Amino acid sequence: MQQLPVSYFYIYQDSRQAWNWRLMSRRGQVIAVNPAAYDDLAVCKEDIKQMTLDTALAVCVGDNHYMRSTM
């Protein structure tokens, strides 16, 4: 995979012909993967779209150690 100036979703088909995605860092490292394969590419792409909308509003939370270190 090539290095790009931004993080990106890499979509591919597996050996079962199911669709999958990987969220890649700018450096080409895997940040996240889909939890289950998709039979339909449109559903895969719609889930990616929804995640990008949801994460724009996401906040960081954590255990007690994390919360104490952020105060």
mmCIF file of the N, C-alpha and C atoms, coordinates in Angstrom:
data_MODEL
# 
_entry.id   MODEL 
# 
loop_
_atom_site.group_PDB 
_atom_site.id 
_atom_site.type_symbol 
_atom_site.label_atom_id 
_atom_site.label_alt_id 
_atom_site.label_comp_id 
_atom_site.label_asym_id 
_atom_site.label_entity_id 
_atom_site.label_seq_id 
_atom_site.pdbx_PDB_ins_code 
_atom_site.Cartn_x 
_atom_site.Cartn_y 
_atom_site.Cartn_z 
_atom_site.occupancy 
_atom_site.B_iso_or_equiv 
_atom_site.pdbx_formal_charge 
_atom_site.auth_seq_id 
_atom_site.auth_comp_id 
_atom_site.auth_asym_id 
_atom_site.auth_atom_id 
_atom_site.pdbx_PDB_model_num 
ATOM 1   N N  . MET A 1 1  ? 0.833   -1.187  0.000  1.00 0.00 ? 1  MET A N  1 
ATOM 2   C CA . MET A 1 1  ? 0.000   0.000   0.000  1.00 0.00 ? 1  MET A CA 1 
ATOM 3   C C  . MET A 1 1  ? 0.875   1.247   0.000  1.00 0.00 ? 1  MET A C  1 
ATOM 4   N N  . GLN A 1 2  ? 0.382   2.262   -0.657 1.00 0.00 ? 2  GLN A N  1 
ATOM 5   C CA . GLN A 1 2  ? 1.180   3.476   -0.769 1.00 0.00 ? 2  GLN A CA 1 
ATOM 6   C C  . GLN A 1 2  ? 0.939   4.429   0.397  1.00 0.00 ? 2  GLN A C  1 
ATOM 7   N N  . GLN A 1 3  ? 1.893   5.307   0.619  1.00 0.00 ? 3  GLN A N  1 
ATOM 8   C CA . GLN A 1 3  ? 1.778   6.326   1.654  1.00 0.00 ? 3  GLN A CA 1 
ATOM 9   C C  . GLN A 1 3  ? 1.063   7.533   1.066  1.00 0.00 ? 3  GLN A C  1 
ATOM 10  N N  . LEU A 1 4  ? 0.033   8.030   1.744  1.00 0.00 ? 4  LEU A N  1 
ATOM 11  C CA . LEU A 1 4  ? -0.728  9.187   1.296  1.00 0.00 ? 4  LEU A CA 1 
ATOM 12  C C  . LEU A 1 4  ? -0.619  10.304  2.319  1.00 0.00 ? 4  LEU A C  1 
ATOM 13  N N  . PRO A 1 5  ? -0.951  11.551  1.948  1.00 0.00 ? 5  PRO A N  1 
ATOM 14  C CA . PRO A 1 5  ? -0.812  12.678  2.884  1.00 0.00 ? 5  PRO A CA 1 
ATOM 15  C C  . PRO A 1 5  ? -1.900  12.739  3.962  1.00 0.00 ? 5  PRO A C  1 
ATOM 16  N N  . VAL A 1 6  ? -2.897  11.865  3.883  1.00 0.00 ? 6  VAL A N  1 
ATOM 17  C CA . VAL A 1 6  ? -3.975  11.829  4.881  1.00 0.00 ? 6  VAL A CA 1 
ATOM 18  C C  . VAL A 1 6  ? -4.288  10.377  5.229  1.00 0.00 ? 6  VAL A C  1 
ATOM 19  N N  . SER A 1 7  ? -4.976  10.167  6.343  1.00 0.00 ? 7  SER A N  1 
ATOM 20  C CA . SER A 1 7  ? -5.437  8.806   6.642  1.00 0.00 ? 7  SER A CA 1 
ATOM 21  C C  . SER A 1 7  ? -6.555  8.465   5.664  1.00 0.00 ? 7  SER A C  1 
ATOM 22  N N  . TYR A 1 8  ? -6.806  7.173   5.469  1.00 0.00 ? 8  TYR A N  1 
ATOM 23  C CA . TYR A 1 8  ? -7.772  6.761   4.453  1.00 0.00 ? 8  TYR A CA 1 
ATOM 24  C C  . TYR A 1 8  ? -8.334  5.387   4.772  1.00 0.00 ? 8  TYR A C  1 
ATOM 25  N N  . PHE A 1 9  ? -9.491  5.101   4.178  1.00 0.00 ? 9  PHE A N  1 
ATOM 26  C CA . PHE A 1 9  ? -10.085 3.777   4.252  1.00 0.00 ? 9  PHE A CA 1 
ATOM 27  C C  . PHE A 1 9  ? -9.672  3.009   3.005  1.00 0.00 ? 9  PHE A C  1 
ATOM 28  N N  . TYR A 1 10 ? -9.135  1.819   3.203  1.00 0.00 ? 10 TYR A N  1 
ATOM 29  C CA . TYR A 1 10 ? -8.743  0.937   2.112  1.00 0.00 ? 10 TYR A CA 1 
ATOM 30  C C  . TYR A 1 10 ? -9.805  -0.155  2.037  1.00 0.00 ? 10 TYR A C  1 
ATOM 31  N N  . ILE A 1 11 ? -10.520 -0.246  0.907  1.00 0.00 ? 11 ILE A N  1 
ATOM 32  C CA . ILE A 1 11 ? -11.597 -1.227  0.734  1.00 0.00 ? 11 ILE A CA 1 
ATOM 33  C C  . ILE A 1 11 ? -11.103 -2.327  -0.192 1.00 0.00 ? 11 ILE A C  1 
ATOM 34  N N  . TYR A 1 12 ? -11.401 -3.579  0.193  1.00 0.00 ? 12 TYR A N  1 
ATOM 35  C CA . TYR A 1 12 ? -10.948 -4.710  -0.618 1.00 0.00 ? 12 TYR A CA 1 
ATOM 36  C C  . TYR A 1 12 ? -11.898 -5.894  -0.460 1.00 0.00 ? 12 TYR A C  1 
ATOM 37  N N  . GLN A 1 13 ? -11.799 -6.845  -1.368 1.00 0.00 ? 13 GLN A N  1 
ATOM 38  C CA . GLN A 1 13 ? -12.552 -8.091  -1.270 1.00 0.00 ? 13 GLN A CA 1 
ATOM 39  C C  . GLN A 1 13 ? -11.637 -9.189  -0.764 1.00 0.00 ? 13 GLN A C  1 
ATOM 40  N N  . ASP A 1 14 ? -12.181 -10.019 0.125  1.00 0.00 ? 14 ASP A N  1 
ATOM 41  C CA . ASP A 1 14 ? -11.406 -11.145 0.651  1.00 0.00 ? 14 ASP A CA 1 
ATOM 42  C C  . ASP A 1 14 ? -11.608 -12.379 -0.233 1.00 0.00 ? 14 ASP A C  1 
ATOM 43  N N  . SER A 1 15 ? -11.076 -13.509 0.203  1.00 0.00 ? 15 SER A N  1 
ATOM 44  C CA . SER A 1 15 ? -11.146 -14.738 -0.597 1.00 0.00 ? 15 SER A CA 1 
ATOM 45  C C  . SER A 1 15 ? -12.570 -15.253 -0.771 1.00 0.00 ? 15 SER A C  1 
ATOM 46  N N  . ARG A 1 16 ? -13.482 -14.832 0.107  1.00 0.00 ? 16 ARG A N  1 
ATOM 47  C CA . ARG A 1 16 ? -14.898 -15.219 -0.020 1.00 0.00 ? 16 ARG A CA 1 
ATOM 48  C C  . ARG A 1 16 ? -15.664 -14.237 -0.902 1.00 0.00 ? 16 ARG A C  1 
ATOM 49  N N  . GLN A 1 17 ? -14.971 -13.231 -1.437 1.00 0.00 ? 17 GLN A N  1 
ATOM 50  C CA . GLN A 1 17 ? -15.572 -12.172 -2.237 1.00 0.00 ? 17 GLN A CA 1 
ATOM 51  C C  . GLN A 1 17 ? -16.425 -11.224 -1.401 1.00 0.00 ? 17 GLN A C  1 
ATOM 52  N N  . ALA A 1 18 ? -16.212 -11.211 -0.089 1.00 0.00 ? 18 ALA A N  1 
ATOM 53  C CA . ALA A 1 18 ? -16.891 -10.275 0.808  1.00 0.00 ? 18 ALA A CA 1 
ATOM 54  C C  . ALA A 1 18 ? -16.052 -9.006  0.887  1.00 0.00 ? 18 ALA A C  1 
ATOM 55  N N  . TRP A 1 19 ? -16.711 -7.888  1.162  1.00 0.00 ? 19 TRP A N  1 
ATOM 56  C CA . TRP A 1 19 ? -16.035 -6.596  1.234  1.00 0.00 ? 19 TRP A CA 1 
ATOM 57  C C  . TRP A 1 19 ? -15.553 -6.299  2.645  1.00 0.00 ? 19 TRP A C  1 
ATOM 58  N N  . ASN A 1 20 ? -14.402 -5.670  2.742  1.00 0.00 ? 20 ASN A N  1 
ATOM 59  C CA . ASN A 1 20 ? -13.787 -5.315  4.022  1.00 0.00 ? 20 ASN A CA 1 
ATOM 60  C C  . ASN A 1 20 ? -13.143 -3.944  3.890  1.00 0.00 ? 20 ASN A C  1 
ATOM 61  N N  . TRP A 1 21 ? -12.853 -3.333  5.034  1.00 0.00 ? 21 TRP A N  1 
ATOM 62  C CA . TRP A 1 21 ? -12.117 -2.066  5.017  1.00 0.00 ? 21 TRP A CA 1 
ATOM 63  C C  . TRP A 1 21 ? -11.061 -2.074  6.096  1.00 0.00 ? 21 TRP A C  1 
ATOM 64  N N  . ARG A 1 22 ? -10.063 -1.262  5.866  1.00 0.00 ? 22 ARG A N  1 
ATOM 65  C CA . ARG A 1 22 ? -9.035  -0.982  6.869  1.00 0.00 ? 22 ARG A CA 1 
ATOM 66  C C  . ARG A 1 22 ? -8.888  0.526   6.930  1.00 0.00 ? 22 ARG A C  1 
ATOM 67  N N  . LEU A 1 23 ? -8.848  1.092   8.112  1.00 0.00 ? 23 LEU A N  1 
ATOM 68  C CA . LEU A 1 23 ? -8.524  2.502   8.272  1.00 0.00 ? 23 LEU A CA 1 
ATOM 69  C C  . LEU A 1 23 ? -7.014  2.579   8.400  1.00 0.00 ? 23 LEU A C  1 
ATOM 70  N N  . MET A 1 24 ? -6.394  3.310   7.487  1.00 0.00 ? 24 MET A N  1 
ATOM 71  C CA . MET A 1 24 ? -4.942  3.378   7.407  1.00 0.00 ? 24 MET A CA 1 
ATOM 72  C C  . MET A 1 24 ? -4.439  4.756   7.829  1.00 0.00 ? 24 MET A C  1 
ATOM 73  N N  . SER A 1 25 ? -3.309  4.785   8.509  1.00 0.00 ? 25 SER A N  1 
ATOM 74  C CA . SER A 1 25 ? -2.681  6.059   8.867  1.00 0.00 ? 25 SER A CA 1 
ATOM 75  C C  . SER A 1 25 ? -1.982  6.641   7.646  1.00 0.00 ? 25 SER A C  1 
ATOM 76  N N  . ARG A 1 26 ? -1.550  7.874   7.770  1.00 0.00 ? 26 ARG A N  1 
ATOM 77  C CA . ARG A 1 26 ? -0.798  8.507   6.682  1.00 0.00 ? 26 ARG A CA 1 
ATOM 78  C C  . ARG A 1 26 ? 0.446   7.712   6.327  1.00 0.00 ? 26 ARG A C  1 
ATOM 79  N N  . ARG A 1 27 ? 0.993   7.028   7.300  1.00 0.00 ? 27 ARG A N  1 
ATOM 80  C CA . ARG A 1 27 ? 2.228   6.260   7.090  1.00 0.00 ? 27 ARG A CA 1 
ATOM 81  C C  . ARG A 1 27 ? 1.958   4.848   6.583  1.00 0.00 ? 27 ARG A C  1 
ATOM 82  N N  . GLY A 1 28 ? 0.681   4.528   6.366  1.00 0.00 ? 28 GLY A N  1 
ATOM 83  C CA . GLY A 1 28 ? 0.345   3.210   5.842  1.00 0.00 ? 28 GLY A CA 1 
ATOM 84  C C  . GLY A 1 28 ? 0.158   2.147   6.905  1.00 0.00 ? 28 GLY A C  1 
ATOM 85  N N  . GLN A 1 29 ? 0.048   2.543   8.164  1.00 0.00 ? 29 GLN A N  1 
ATOM 86  C CA . GLN A 1 29 ? -0.169  1.573   9.243  1.00 0.00 ? 29 GLN A CA 1 
ATOM 87  C C  . GLN A 1 29 ? -1.667  1.375   9.450  1.00 0.00 ? 29 GLN A C  1 
ATOM 88  N N  . VAL A 1 30 ? -2.062  0.143   9.778  1.00 0.00 ? 30 VAL A N  1 
ATOM 89  C CA . VAL A 1 30 ? -3.465  -0.164  10.037 1.00 0.00 ? 30 VAL A CA 1 
ATOM 90  C C  . VAL A 1 30 ? -3.870  0.413   11.393 1.00 0.00 ? 30 VAL A C  1 
ATOM 91  N N  . ILE A 1 31 ? -4.912  1.232   11.396 1.00 0.00 ? 31 ILE A N  1 
ATOM 92  C CA . ILE A 1 31 ? -5.444  1.814   12.624 1.00 0.00 ? 31 ILE A CA 1 
ATOM 93  C C  . ILE A 1 31 ? -6.634  1.006   13.121 1.00 0.00 ? 31 ILE A C  1 
ATOM 94  N N  . ALA A 1 32 ? -7.512  0.590   12.194 1.00 0.00 ? 32 ALA A N  1 
ATOM 95  C CA . ALA A 1 32 ? -8.714  -0.163  12.553 1.00 0.00 ? 32 ALA A CA 1 
ATOM 96  C C  . ALA A 1 32 ? -9.139  -1.015  11.367 1.00 0.00 ? 32 ALA A C  1 
ATOM 97  N N  . VAL A 1 33 ? -9.898  -2.067  11.664 1.00 0.00 ? 33 VAL A N  1 
ATOM 98  C CA . VAL A 1 33 ? -10.458 -2.939  10.623 1.00 0.00 ? 33 VAL A CA 1 
ATOM 99  C C  . VAL A 1 33 ? -11.938 -3.150  10.900 1.00 0.00 ? 33 VAL A C  1 
ATOM 100 N N  . ASN A 1 34 ? -12.679 -3.517  9.864  1.00 0.00 ? 34 ASN A N  1 
ATOM 101 C CA . ASN A 1 34 ? -14.100 -3.787  10.062 1.00 0.00 ? 34 ASN A CA 1 
ATOM 102 C C  . ASN A 1 34 ? -14.289 -5.019  10.942 1.00 0.00 ? 34 ASN A C  1 
ATOM 103 N N  . PRO A 1 35 ? -15.329 -5.014  11.783 1.00 0.00 ? 35 PRO A N  1 
ATOM 104 C CA . PRO A 1 35 ? -15.549 -6.153  12.680 1.00 0.00 ? 35 PRO A CA 1 
ATOM 105 C C  . PRO A 1 35 ? -16.113 -7.377  11.978 1.00 0.00 ? 35 PRO A C  1 
ATOM 106 N N  . ALA A 1 36 ? -16.797 -7.193  10.858 1.00 0.00 ? 36 ALA A N  1 
ATOM 107 C CA . ALA A 1 36 ? -17.367 -8.316  10.103 1.00 0.00 ? 36 ALA A CA 1 
ATOM 108 C C  . ALA A 1 36 ? -17.410 -7.926  8.633  1.00 0.00 ? 36 ALA A C  1 
ATOM 109 N N  . ALA A 1 37 ? -17.216 -8.902  7.773  1.00 0.00 ? 37 ALA A N  1 
ATOM 110 C CA . ALA A 1 37 ? -17.210 -8.650  6.333  1.00 0.00 ? 37 ALA A CA 1 
ATOM 111 C C  . ALA A 1 37 ? -18.603 -8.267  5.844  1.00 0.00 ? 37 ALA A C  1 
ATOM 112 N N  . TYR A 1 38 ? -18.639 -7.554  4.734  1.00 0.00 ? 38 TYR A N  1 
ATOM 113 C CA . TYR A 1 38 ? -19.885 -7.102  4.115  1.00 0.00 ? 38 TYR A CA 1 
ATOM 114 C C  . TYR A 1 38 ? -20.118 -7.870  2.820  1.00 0.00 ? 38 TYR A C  1 
ATOM 115 N N  . ASP A 1 39 ? -21.344 -8.336  2.613  1.00 0.00 ? 39 ASP A N  1 
ATOM 116 C CA . ASP A 1 39 ? -21.683 -8.967  1.343  1.00 0.00 ? 39 ASP A CA 1 
ATOM 117 C C  . ASP A 1 39 ? -21.953 -7.916  0.272  1.00 0.00 ? 39 ASP A C  1 
ATOM 118 N N  . ASP A 1 40 ? -22.333 -6.725  0.691  1.00 0.00 ? 40 ASP A N  1 
ATOM 119 C CA . ASP A 1 40 ? -22.726 -5.659  -0.235 1.00 0.00 ? 40 ASP A CA 1 
ATOM 120 C C  . ASP A 1 40 ? -21.765 -4.475  -0.112 1.00 0.00 ? 40 ASP A C  1 
ATOM 121 N N  . LEU A 1 41 ? -21.149 -4.089  -1.216 1.00 0.00 ? 41 LEU A N  1 
ATOM 122 C CA . LEU A 1 41 ? -20.210 -2.969  -1.216 1.00 0.00 ? 41 LEU A CA 1 
ATOM 123 C C  . LEU A 1 41 ? -20.889 -1.674  -0.790 1.00 0.00 ? 41 LEU A C  1 
ATOM 124 N N  . ALA A 1 42 ? -22.121 -1.453  -1.205 1.00 0.00 ? 42 ALA A N  1 
ATOM 125 C CA . ALA A 1 42 ? -22.833 -0.225  -0.849 1.00 0.00 ? 42 ALA A CA 1 
ATOM 126 C C  . ALA A 1 42 ? -23.008 -0.104  0.658  1.00 0.00 ? 42 ALA A C  1 
ATOM 127 N N  . VAL A 1 43 ? -23.283 -1.202  1.348  1.00 0.00 ? 43 VAL A N  1 
ATOM 128 C CA . VAL A 1 43 ? -23.431 -1.189  2.806  1.00 0.00 ? 43 VAL A CA 1 
ATOM 129 C C  . VAL A 1 43 ? -22.087 -0.896  3.460  1.00 0.00 ? 43 VAL A C  1 
ATOM 130 N N  . CYS A 1 44 ? -21.033 -1.475  2.938  1.00 0.00 ? 44 CYS A N  1 
ATOM 131 C CA . CYS A 1 44 ? -19.677 -1.208  3.439  1.00 0.00 ? 44 CYS A CA 1 
ATOM 132 C C  . CYS A 1 44 ? -19.362 0.281   3.344  1.00 0.00 ? 44 CYS A C  1 
ATOM 133 N N  . LYS A 1 45 ? -19.609 0.860   2.181  1.00 0.00 ? 45 LYS A N  1 
ATOM 134 C CA . LYS A 1 45 ? -19.326 2.281   1.973  1.00 0.00 ? 45 LYS A CA 1 
ATOM 135 C C  . LYS A 1 45 ? -20.216 3.171   2.835  1.00 0.00 ? 45 LYS A C  1 
ATOM 136 N N  . GLU A 1 46 ? -21.463 2.782   3.027  1.00 0.00 ? 46 GLU A N  1 
ATOM 137 C CA . GLU A 1 46 ? -22.371 3.568   3.874  1.00 0.00 ? 46 GLU A CA 1 
ATOM 138 C C  . GLU A 1 46 ? -21.906 3.537   5.332  1.00 0.00 ? 46 GLU A C  1 
ATOM 139 N N  . ASP A 1 47 ? -21.442 2.389   5.816  1.00 0.00 ? 47 ASP A N  1 
ATOM 140 C CA . ASP A 1 47 ? -20.914 2.302   7.188  1.00 0.00 ? 47 ASP A CA 1 
ATOM 141 C C  . ASP A 1 47 ? -19.683 3.190   7.350  1.00 0.00 ? 47 ASP A C  1 
ATOM 142 N N  . ILE A 1 48 ? -18.816 3.221   6.363  1.00 0.00 ? 48 ILE A N  1 
ATOM 143 C CA . ILE A 1 48 ? -17.637 4.100   6.412  1.00 0.00 ? 48 ILE A CA 1 
ATOM 144 C C  . ILE A 1 48 ? -18.081 5.550   6.467  1.00 0.00 ? 48 ILE A C  1 
ATOM 145 N N  . LYS A 1 49 ? -19.039 5.916   5.629  1.00 0.00 ? 49 LYS A N  1 
ATOM 146 C CA . LYS A 1 49 ? -19.557 7.288   5.623  1.00 0.00 ? 49 LYS A CA 1 
ATOM 147 C C  . LYS A 1 49 ? -20.115 7.659   6.991  1.00 0.00 ? 49 LYS A C  1 
ATOM 148 N N  . GLN A 1 50 ? -20.902 6.750   7.585  1.00 0.00 ? 50 GLN A N  1 
ATOM 149 C CA . GLN A 1 50 ? -21.491 7.026   8.897  1.00 0.00 ? 50 GLN A CA 1 
ATOM 150 C C  . GLN A 1 50 ? -20.416 7.158   9.971  1.00 0.00 ? 50 GLN A C  1 
ATOM 151 N N  . MET A 1 51 ? -19.386 6.323   9.906  1.00 0.00 ? 51 MET A N  1 
ATOM 152 C CA . MET A 1 51 ? -18.294 6.426   10.886 1.00 0.00 ? 51 MET A CA 1 
ATOM 153 C C  . MET A 1 51 ? -17.591 7.764   10.792 1.00 0.00 ? 51 MET A C  1 
ATOM 154 N N  . THR A 1 52 ? -17.362 8.245   9.580  1.00 0.00 ? 52 THR A N  1 
ATOM 155 C CA . THR A 1 52 ? -16.669 9.523   9.439  1.00 0.00 ? 52 THR A CA 1 
ATOM 156 C C  . THR A 1 52 ? -17.514 10.660  10.002 1.00 0.00 ? 52 THR A C  1 
ATOM 157 N N  . LEU A 1 53 ? -18.834 10.576  9.850  1.00 0.00 ? 53 LEU A N  1 
ATOM 158 C CA . LEU A 1 53 ? -19.717 11.587  10.439 1.00 0.00 ? 53 LEU A CA 1 
ATOM 159 C C  . LEU A 1 53 ? -19.715 11.491  11.962 1.00 0.00 ? 53 LEU A C  1 
ATOM 160 N N  . ASP A 1 54 ? -19.805 10.266  12.476 1.00 0.00 ? 54 ASP A N  1 
ATOM 161 C CA . ASP A 1 54 ? -19.849 10.049  13.929 1.00 0.00 ? 54 ASP A CA 1 
ATOM 162 C C  . ASP A 1 54 ? -18.545 10.452  14.611 1.00 0.00 ? 54 ASP A C  1 
ATOM 163 N N  . THR A 1 55 ? -17.422 10.138  14.005 1.00 0.00 ? 55 THR A N  1 
ATOM 164 C CA . THR A 1 55 ? -16.144 10.418  14.660 1.00 0.00 ? 55 THR A CA 1 
ATOM 165 C C  . THR A 1 55 ? -15.828 11.905  14.709 1.00 0.00 ? 55 THR A C  1 
ATOM 166 N N  . ALA A 1 56 ? -16.438 12.684  13.842 1.00 0.00 ? 56 ALA A N  1 
ATOM 167 C CA . ALA A 1 56 ? -16.228 14.132  13.902 1.00 0.00 ? 56 ALA A CA 1 
ATOM 168 C C  . ALA A 1 56 ? -16.733 14.702  15.230 1.00 0.00 ? 56 ALA A C  1 
ATOM 169 N N  . LEU A 1 57 ? -17.684 14.018  15.849 1.00 0.00 ? 57 LEU A N  1 
ATOM 170 C CA . LEU A 1 57 ? -18.264 14.464  17.117 1.00 0.00 ? 57 LEU A CA 1 
ATOM 171 C C  . LEU A 1 57 ? -17.749 13.667  18.317 1.00 0.00 ? 57 LEU A C  1 
ATOM 172 N N  . ALA A 1 58 ? -16.902 12.692  18.084 1.00 0.00 ? 58 ALA A N  1 
ATOM 173 C CA . ALA A 1 58 ? -16.434 11.815  19.159 1.00 0.00 ? 58 ALA A CA 1 
ATOM 174 C C  . ALA A 1 58 ? -15.514 12.555  20.126 1.00 0.00 ? 58 ALA A C  1 
ATOM 175 N N  . VAL A 1 59 ? -15.543 12.128  21.377 1.00 0.00 ? 59 VAL A N  1 
ATOM 176 C CA . VAL A 1 59 ? -14.660 12.663  22.409 1.00 0.00 ? 59 VAL A CA 1 
ATOM 177 C C  . VAL A 1 59 ? -13.829 11.522  22.976 1.00 0.00 ? 59 VAL A C  1 
ATOM 178 N N  . CYS A 1 60 ? -12.762 11.856  23.666 1.00 0.00 ? 60 CYS A N  1 
ATOM 179 C CA . CYS A 1 60 ? -11.918 10.845  24.302 1.00 0.00 ? 60 CYS A CA 1 
ATOM 180 C C  . CYS A 1 60 ? -12.394 10.604  25.726 1.00 0.00 ? 60 CYS A C  1 
ATOM 181 N N  . VAL A 1 61 ? -12.569 9.353   26.090 1.00 0.00 ? 61 VAL A N  1 
ATOM 182 C CA . VAL A 1 61 ? -12.888 8.950   27.452 1.00 0.00 ? 61 VAL A CA 1 
ATOM 183 C C  . VAL A 1 61 ? -11.969 7.796   27.804 1.00 0.00 ? 61 VAL A C  1 
ATOM 184 N N  . GLY A 1 62 ? -11.866 7.499   29.078 1.00 0.00 ? 62 GLY A N  1 
ATOM 185 C CA . GLY A 1 62 ? -10.989 6.404   29.479 1.00 0.00 ? 62 GLY A CA 1 
ATOM 186 C C  . GLY A 1 62 ? -11.241 5.982   30.905 1.00 0.00 ? 62 GLY A C  1 
ATOM 187 N N  . ASP A 1 63 ? -10.356 5.143   31.398 1.00 0.00 ? 63 ASP A N  1 
ATOM 188 C CA . ASP A 1 63 ? -10.487 4.672   32.769 1.00 0.00 ? 63 ASP A CA 1 
ATOM 189 C C  . ASP A 1 63 ? -10.074 5.775   33.741 1.00 0.00 ? 63 ASP A C  1 
ATOM 190 N N  . ASN A 1 64 ? -10.087 5.466   35.023 1.00 0.00 ? 64 ASN A N  1 
ATOM 191 C CA . ASN A 1 64 ? -9.764  6.460   36.054 1.00 0.00 ? 64 ASN A CA 1 
ATOM 192 C C  . ASN A 1 64 ? -8.365  7.044   35.878 1.00 0.00 ? 64 ASN A C  1 
ATOM 193 N N  . HIS A 1 65 ? -7.401  6.228   35.484 1.00 0.00 ? 65 HIS A N  1 
ATOM 194 C CA . HIS A 1 65 ? -6.035  6.705   35.283 1.00 0.00 ? 65 HIS A CA 1 
ATOM 195 C C  . HIS A 1 65 ? -5.995  7.750   34.172 1.00 0.00 ? 65 HIS A C  1 
ATOM 196 N N  . TYR A 1 66 ? -6.681  7.467   33.092 1.00 0.00 ? 66 TYR A N  1 
ATOM 197 C CA . TYR A 1 66 ? -6.719  8.407   31.967 1.00 0.00 ? 66 TYR A CA 1 
ATOM 198 C C  . TYR A 1 66 ? -7.412  9.700   32.379 1.00 0.00 ? 66 TYR A C  1 
ATOM 199 N N  . MET A 1 67 ? -8.553  9.577   33.035 1.00 0.00 ? 67 MET A N  1 
ATOM 200 C CA . MET A 1 67 ? -9.322  10.760  33.388 1.00 0.00 ? 67 MET A CA 1 
ATOM 201 C C  . MET A 1 67 ? -8.535  11.650  34.352 1.00 0.00 ? 67 MET A C  1 
ATOM 202 N N  . ARG A 1 68 ? -7.796  11.040  35.307 1.00 0.00 ? 68 ARG A N  1 
ATOM 203 C CA . ARG A 1 68 ? -6.982  11.834  36.238 1.00 0.00 ? 68 ARG A CA 1 
ATOM 204 C C  . ARG A 1 68 ? -5.857  12.558  35.518 1.00 0.00 ? 68 ARG A C  1 
ATOM 205 N N  . SER A 1 69 ? -5.300  11.930  34.484 1.00 0.00 ? 69 SER A N  1 
ATOM 206 C CA . SER A 1 69 ? -4.155  12.526  33.790 1.00 0.00 ? 69 SER A CA 1 
ATOM 207 C C  . SER A 1 69 ? -4.575  13.673  32.874 1.00 0.00 ? 69 SER A C  1 
ATOM 208 N N  . THR A 1 70 ? -5.862  13.810  32.604 1.00 0.00 ? 70 THR A N  1 
ATOM 209 C CA . THR A 1 70 ? -6.324  14.856  31.699 1.00 0.00 ? 70 THR A CA 1 
ATOM 210 C C  . THR A 1 70 ? -6.865  16.067  32.450 1.00 0.00 ? 70 THR A C  1 
ATOM 211 N N  . MET A 1 71 ? -6.867  16.009  33.775 1.00 0.00 ? 71 MET A N  1 
ATOM 212 C CA . MET A 1 71 ? -7.399  17.130  34.556 1.00 0.00 ? 71 MET A CA 1 
ATOM 213 C C  . MET A 1 71 ? -6.329  18.166  34.810 1.00 0.00 ? 71 MET A C  1 
# 
